[in-house]
Amino acid sequence: MINEAALKDYLKKKFNVPRVEIRKIGSGVQGSGFLVEIDTAEGLKSYVIKDLIPEGLGHDYPSDRAAVFLLDNPDPV
């Protein structure tokens, strides 16, 4: 599960914004999805982030979870 308070604090400081809202939009076998809304000078920006359940399914180590996200990325790093 994501640490919502830490993520909000990070985003507020990183982008110098007054409001960040996070809400869970769904769960599945491997993890959960969250909607992140950020008020910016250009208007409301919306993003979806995903977490992975660390136990089982080959996600036991942080490197396993990182590999899943890297493989899901449509833009090569």
C-alpha positions as CSV (number, residue, x, y, z in Angstrom):
1,M,0.0,0.0,0.0
2,I,1.3,3.5,-0.7
3,N,2.0,6.0,2.0
4,E,-0.5,8.7,1.0
5,A,0.7,11.3,3.4
6,A,4.4,11.0,2.3
7,L,3.4,11.0,-1.4
8,K,1.2,14.2,-0.8
9,D,4.0,15.9,1.0
10,Y,6.6,15.0,-1.7
11,L,4.3,16.2,-4.6
12,K,3.5,19.5,-2.8
13,K,7.1,20.3,-2.2
14,K,8.4,19.0,-5.6
15,F,5.9,20.9,-7.7
16,N,5.1,23.8,-5.2
17,V,1.4,23.2,-5.3
18,P,-1.2,23.8,-2.5
19,R,-3.4,20.8,-3.0
20,V,-2.9,17.1,-3.8
21,E,-5.7,14.6,-3.6
22,I,-5.2,10.8,-3.7
23,R,-8.0,8.2,-3.9
24,K,-8.1,4.5,-4.5
25,I,-9.8,3.6,-7.8
26,G,-9.5,-0.1,-7.8
27,S,-7.7,-3.3,-6.7
28,G,-6.7,-6.5,-8.4
29,V,-4.7,-9.6,-7.9
30,Q,-1.4,-7.9,-8.1
31,G,-2.1,-4.5,-6.4
32,S,-4.1,-1.3,-6.4
33,G,-4.6,1.8,-8.6
34,F,-4.8,5.3,-7.3
35,L,-6.0,8.6,-8.9
36,V,-3.7,11.5,-8.0
37,E,-5.1,15.0,-8.7
38,I,-2.8,18.0,-8.4
39,D,-3.8,21.7,-8.6
40,T,-1.2,23.5,-10.6
41,A,-1.0,27.0,-12.1
42,E,-2.1,25.5,-15.4
43,G,-5.1,23.8,-13.9
44,L,-6.0,20.4,-12.5
45,K,-3.7,17.6,-13.5
46,S,-4.7,13.9,-13.0
47,Y,-2.4,10.9,-12.9
48,V,-2.9,7.2,-12.1
49,I,-0.3,5.3,-10.1
50,K,-0.2,1.7,-9.2
51,D,1.3,-0.3,-6.4
52,L,2.1,-4.0,-6.2
53,I,1.4,-6.4,-3.4
54,P,4.9,-7.5,-2.2
55,E,4.1,-11.1,-1.2
56,G,4.0,-13.8,-3.8
57,L,3.5,-13.6,-7.5
58,G,7.2,-13.1,-7.9
59,H,7.1,-9.6,-6.3
60,D,8.9,-10.6,-3.1
61,Y,11.8,-8.1,-3.5
62,P,11.8,-4.4,-4.3
63,S,13.8,-5.2,-7.5
64,D,11.1,-7.6,-8.6
65,R,8.5,-4.9,-8.3
66,A,10.7,-2.4,-10.0
67,A,11.2,-4.8,-12.9
68,V,7.4,-5.1,-13.4
69,F,7.0,-1.3,-13.6
70,L,10.0,-1.0,-16.0
71,L,8.5,-3.6,-18.3
72,D,5.1,-1.8,-18.2
73,N,6.7,1.5,-19.3
74,P,5.9,2.1,-23.0
75,D,8.9,4.5,-23.3
76,P,12.3,2.8,-23.1
77,V,14.5,4.1,-20.4
